[in-house]
Amino acid sequence: MEGSSASRHGTAIEPVLFCEDLAFPEGPIALADGSVIVVEIADGLVDRILPNGKKHVIAHVGGGPNGAAIGPDGGIYICNNGGFRWVRQPGHIRAYGQPDDYTGGRIERVNPSTGKVEVVYDSCDGRKLLGPNDIVFDAHGGFYFTDHGKIRDRDVDRGSVYYCKADGSLIKEVIHPISLPNGLTLSPDEQTLYVVETETARLWRYRIRAPGDLEIHPYPSQNGGAIVYGAGGFVRFDGVKAEADGRLSIATLQNGGITTVSPYDGFAEFISLPDRHTTNMSFGGEDMRTLFVTLSSTGRLVKLKWPRTGHKLNFVDRI
């Protein structure tokens, strides 16, 4: 039933270390040659992790590079959240709040060959972007991204979701307000946009009428969406990816792992991983059953043999 929170714990899956000593990695993109692009939010870097686990720095973008995706032109499009404050402890790092040098967020394009960084968008209709978080391209070459906003000591921004053209010619707000939106993805048939909220640990869906044109439900919907799933207890949601059969796998914070939800009946199962900041993932491998996952607070990129096939993202082979 829609909105159900029925769940179970799945069989344990043992992660294999792919790369370590990363400064809060996020936004993984698995490539055909076995390498993986990641960002390091805390150090402002965009990296390529080679199949042997060695790190090659593509670019230093500064701020807080977060979600990442390959565009139709072969560029790496980055959601730069503008940075965080950080608590660094031996073997552990975590973000907290807006940094003193924060000036706003932006969408950037990184040339994977030269490392050149260009700002594509930093505002919409005169409103500055606040904390862009995650991004997904549709088959038409446009992209949706979440603006999570920023959290300060006594107040928090109201979030939004935007639709853009990759060439910088169009940005429009398609969802507002929405509470701290984080991961987003498209259904395999691209008829539905899914968005998760971090603090509420809710998964929402929006029917796509045309590229960048969503069906928005009236009140009492909180944010114009239809709820698919809400987690109970002290759980927070981060990145989300679609599987080939339409299921949604959500990186889950606090209890640390992956929650997989069926959008058809709301049934969910949970796989535990050894980092409470399990933040994002990318399907790869020849059979699309290798799942690369960022374990961010411990600075690791790991891989899992997933029991089902992942959905391949648009344009990922352009690099």
Sequence and secondary structure as in RCSB ss.txt:
>XXXX:A:sequence
MEGSSASRHGTAIEPVLFCEDLAFPEGPIALADGSVIVVEIADGLVDRILPNGKKHVIAHVGGGPNGAAIGPDGG
IYICNNGGFRWVRQPGHIRAYGQPDDYTGGRIERVNPSTGKVEVVYDSCDGRKLLGPNDIVFDAHGGFYFTDHGK
IRDRDVDRGSVYYCKADGSLIKEVIHPISLPNGLTLSPDEQTLYVVETETARLWRYRIRAPGDLEIHPYPSQNGG
AIVYGAGGFVRFDGVKAEADGRLSIATLQNGGITTVSPYDGFAEFISLPDRHTTNMSFGGEDMRTLFVTLSSTGR
LVKLKWPRTGHKLNFVDRI
>XXXX:A:secstr
 TT   EEE      EEEE   SSEEEEEE TTS EEEEEGGGTEEEEE TTS EEEEEE  S EEEEEE TTS 
EEEEE    EEEEETTEEEEES  TT    EEEEE TTT  EEEEESEETTEE   EEEEEE TTSEEEEEE   
B SS B  EEEEEEETTSS EEEEEEEESSEEEEEE TTSSEEEEEETTTTEEEEEEEEETTEE    TTSSSS 
EEEEE  SS EEEEEEEBTTS EEEEEETTTEEEEE TTT  EEEEE S SBEEEEEEESTTS EEEEEETTTTE
EEEEE SS B   TTGGG 
